[in-house]
Amino acid sequence: MQHTLIIILGPTGVGKTELCLRIAERLGSPILSADSRQLYKDLPIGTAAPTPEQQARVKHYMVGTLGLEDYYSASQFETDVLSLLNRLFPTHPTLLMTGGSMMYIDAVTKGIDDIPTVRTDIREALWKEYAEKGLAPILEELKQADRKHYEEVDRQNYKRVIHAVEICRQTGLPYSSFRTQKRKERPFRILQIGLRREREELYGRINRRVDQMITDGLIEEARRVYPFRQLNSLNTVGYKELFNYFDGEWSLDFAIEKIKRNSRVYARKQMTWFKRDPEITWFHPEQETEILTFIKENADVTGL
């Protein structure tokens, strides 16, 4: 039997969680989370992490393993998941991963370039410079050190700009010289299933989900982590808007509307990214029977 990793992906709010729980139970598989924020144990409400009841139903990996100050990356995710798959496949020939973090999923399916791990002193120095002087001088440094990447990078995405300069400083080489984008072969089959809904249906679900998060205690959760607001882990929809409310810059109603809007914007970005991948087969989340049939026809699975 060939080992198979089934990935059920899709935008925020599309309805991955409950469907994946049922499919994991049918497969007898644990669930591996591909959500870059569910890794942080202090953010369960705002990241829609699986509840204790859901984790009691199905064993979850890559959930609640990091503290807010812990550095993590798509490259580290690739390393950790491949190691985990190596341990799990002997007893679970078919495994289920789910999430919506685009780069994390690509890291597992296609591989990520072997870029050096940045030293802590370099990272801290650059983030301190960003906090004190803003992005402009760091962009200028990138322009001088790596004109090629400067022309290609999203210059509004400060995290990517800073990371590129970190690599330039550490190695003395252009960041672009490490970006081969060569696909890595995997010793297992990968089956990607995408979930999508019509835009208005998805947006309605996102809006209701934000309202439910507020009811479940998102404001209190955000207040608990507010003292750490400068951390990269909290540069996340749901928290940064409430931080503006705590600062007195926005009303609560306005902050909640901004959470809804920014969640919808993020969902659009996710779909734009995923639609570029021809290896994803798309379904509506309510097409559970069709999804199970697709899995049976494309993976060595018995008992579904």
C-alpha positions in Angstrom: 0.0 0.0 0.0 1.4 3.4 -1.0 1.5 6.0 1.7 -0.8 8.9 0.9 -1.2 12.4 2.4 -4.6 13.8 1.8 -4.8 17.6 2.1 -8.1 19.3 2.5 -7.6 23.0 2.0 -9.6 26.1 1.4 -10.1 29.7 2.6 -11.0 30.8 6.1 -14.6 30.1 7.0 -15.3 27.7 4.2 -16.1 24.8 6.5 -13.1 22.6 6.7 -13.2 21.6 10.4 -16.3 19.5 10.8 -15.9 17.8 7.4 -12.3 16.9 8.2 -13.2 15.5 11.5 -15.7 13.1 9.9 -13.3 12.1 7.1 -10.5 11.6 9.6 -12.8 9.3 11.6 -13.6 7.3 8.5 -9.9 7.0 7.6 -8.7 6.3 11.1 -6.3 9.1 10.7 -5.1 11.9 13.0 -5.3 15.4 11.6 -2.2 17.5 10.9 -3.0 21.2 11.0 -1.6 23.4 8.2 -2.5 26.7 9.9 0.3 29.0 10.8 -1.5 30.6 13.7 -3.1 27.6 15.3 0.4 26.6 16.2 0.3 29.3 19.0 -1.3 27.9 22.2 -2.5 31.3 23.5 -4.8 32.1 20.5 -7.4 29.3 20.3 -10.5 31.5 19.7 -9.1 34.0 17.2 -7.4 31.2 15.1 -10.5 28.9 15.3 -8.2 26.1 16.7 -9.9 22.8 17.2 -11.6 22.6 20.6 -10.8 20.2 23.3 -13.9 18.2 22.3 -12.8 18.1 18.7 -9.3 17.0 19.7 -10.8 14.3 21.9 -12.6 13.0 18.8 -9.5 13.0 16.6 -5.8 13.3 17.5 -4.4 16.6 16.2 -0.8 17.5 15.5 0.7 21.0 14.9 -1.8 22.7 17.1 -1.0 24.7 20.3 2.7 23.8 20.3 4.3 27.3 20.3 4.5 30.3 22.7 3.8 33.7 21.3 7.5 34.6 21.3 8.6 31.5 19.5 9.9 32.0 15.9 8.5 29.7 13.3 8.6 29.6 9.5 7.3 27.6 6.5 10.7 26.0 6.2 10.5 24.8 9.8 7.0 23.5 9.1 8.3 21.5 6.2 11.0 19.9 8.3 8.6 19.1 11.2 5.8 17.7 9.1 8.1 15.5 7.0 9.5 14.1 10.3 6.0 13.6 11.7 4.8 11.8 8.5 7.8 9.5 8.7 6.8 8.5 12.2 3.1 8.2 11.4 2.9 6.5 8.0 4.0 3.0 9.3 0.8 2.8 11.4 -1.4 5.2 9.3 -0.8 4.6 5.5 -3.3 7.4 4.7 -3.0 10.6 6.7 -5.1 13.8 6.6 -3.8 17.4 6.7 -6.0 20.4 6.6 -5.6 24.2 6.7 -5.4 27.4 4.7 -1.9 28.7 5.2 -0.8 28.8 1.6 3.0 28.8 2.1 2.8 26.0 4.7 0.9 23.8 2.4 3.3 24.5 -0.5 6.2 23.8 1.8 4.9 20.2 2.2 3.6 19.6 -1.3 6.4 21.2 -3.3 9.2 21.9 -0.9 10.8 25.2 0.1 14.2 26.5 -0.8 17.0 25.7 1.6 17.5 29.1 3.0 19.8 29.5 6.0 18.3 29.9 9.5 18.7 33.5 10.6 20.7 34.1 13.8 18.7 35.5 16.7 20.9 38.7 17.0 20.4 39.6 13.4 16.7 39.0 13.6 16.3 41.1 16.8 18.4 43.9 15.4 16.3 44.2 12.2 13.0 44.1 14.0 14.3 46.8 16.4 15.2 48.9 13.4 11.8 48.4 11.9 10.0 49.4 15.1 12.1 52.5 15.5 12.5 53.7 11.9 9.9 51.9 9.8 10.3 49.9 6.6 11.8 52.6 4.3 15.5 52.2 5.3 15.1 48.4 5.3 13.7 48.5 1.8 16.6 50.7 0.7 19.1 48.2 2.1 17.3 45.4 0.2 17.5 47.5 -3.0 21.3 47.8 -2.5 21.9 44.2 -1.5 19.6 42.4 -3.9 18.1 44.5 -6.6 16.5 41.4 -8.3 14.4 40.5 -5.2 13.7 44.2 -4.5 12.0 44.4 -7.9 10.0 41.2 -7.3 8.9 41.3 -3.6 5.7 42.8 -2.3 7.1 45.9 -0.8 4.1 46.3 1.4 4.7 42.9 3.0 7.2 44.0 5.7 7.7 40.5 7.0 9.0 39.3 3.6 11.1 42.4 3.2 12.7 42.0 6.6 13.3 38.3 6.1 15.1 38.9 2.8 17.4 41.5 4.4 18.0 39.1 7.3 19.4 36.6 4.8 21.5 39.2 3.0 23.0 40.4 6.3 23.8 36.9 7.5 25.3 35.4 4.4 26.6 38.5 2.5 24.8 37.1 -0.5 21.6 38.2 -2.3 18.4 36.6 -0.9 17.4 35.8 -4.5 20.5 33.5 -4.9 18.8 31.0 -2.5 15.5 31.0 -4.3 15.7 28.1 -6.8 12.0 27.2 -6.7 12.9 23.7 -7.7 10.1 21.3 -6.7 11.2 18.5 -4.3 10.0 15.0 -4.8 8.2 13.3 -2.0 8.3 9.5 -1.2 4.5 9.5 -0.7 1.4 10.3 -2.8 -0.2 13.7 -2.3 -3.9 14.2 -2.9 -5.1 17.8 -2.7 -8.8 18.5 -2.2 -10.0 22.1 -2.3 -13.2 23.4 -0.6 -15.0 26.5 -2.1 -18.3 28.3 -1.9 -19.8 31.1 -3.8 -18.5 34.4 -2.7 -21.6 35.7 -1.0 -22.1 32.4 0.8 -18.5 32.4 2.0 -18.6 36.0 3.1 -21.8 35.4 5.1 -20.2 32.5 6.9 -17.1 34.6 7.7 -19.2 37.4 9.1 -21.2 35.0 11.3 -18.0 33.3 12.4 -16.5 36.6 13.6 -19.7 37.3 15.6 -19.4 33.8 17.2 -15.8 34.4 18.1 -16.8 37.6 19.8 -19.4 35.7 21.7 -16.9 33.0 22.6 -14.5 35.5 24.2 -12.2 36.9 21.5 -12.1 40.3 23.1 -10.9 38.8 26.4 -8.4 36.6 24.6 -7.0 39.6 22.7 -6.8 41.6 26.0 -4.7 38.8 27.6 -2.1 38.9 24.8 -2.2 42.7 24.3 1.0 43.3 26.3 2.8 41.2 23.5 1.2 43.1 20.6 4.6 43.8 19.0 5.3 40.1 18.3 5.0 38.7 14.8 2.6 36.0 16.1 0.0 38.7 16.8 0.2 40.4 13.5 -3.0 38.5 12.8 -6.5 39.4 11.7 -8.7 39.6 14.8 -6.1 40.7 17.2 -4.5 43.8 15.5 -8.0 45.3 15.0 -8.9 44.8 18.7 -5.6 46.3 19.7 -6.6 49.5 18.0 -9.9 49.4 20.0 -7.9 48.9 23.2 -5.8 51.9 22.2 -8.9 54.0 21.9 -8.3 54.6 18.1 -11.4 52.7 17.0 -14.8 51.9 18.5 -15.6 48.3 19.2 -18.2 48.1 16.5 -15.8 49.5 14.0 -13.0 47.1 15.0 -15.4 44.1 14.6 -16.4 45.3 11.2 -12.7 45.6 10.3 -12.1 42.0 11.4 -14.9 40.9 9.1 -13.6 42.9 6.2 -9.9 41.8 6.7 -11.0 38.2 7.0 -12.9 38.5 3.7 -9.8 40.1 2.1 -7.6 37.2 3.4 -10.1 34.6 2.0 -9.8 36.2 -1.4 -6.0 36.1 -1.2 -6.2 32.4 -0.2 -8.4 31.5 -3.2 -6.2 33.5 -5.6 -3.2 31.5 -4.4 -4.9 28.1 -4.4 -6.4 28.6 -7.9 -3.0 28.7 -9.4 -2.4 25.0 -8.4 -3.8 22.6 -11.1 -3.3 19.7 -8.8 -6.1 20.7 -6.5 -9.5 19.1 -7.2 -12.4 21.3 -6.0 -15.6 20.5 -4.2 -18.3 22.3 -2.3 -18.0 21.3 1.4 -21.4 19.7 1.3 -20.3 17.3 -1.4 -19.0 14.8 1.3 -20.1 11.7 -0.7 -18.3 12.9 -3.8 -15.2 13.8 -1.8 -15.2 10.3 -0.2 -15.6 8.7 -3.6 -12.7 10.8 -5.0 -10.5 9.7 -2.1 -11.4 6.0 -2.7 -10.6 6.3 -6.4 -7.3 8.0 -5.9 -5.8 6.6 -2.7 -5.2 3.1 -1.4 -8.0 3.3 1.1 -10.2 0.6 2.4 -13.3 0.9 4.6 -14.6 4.3 3.5 
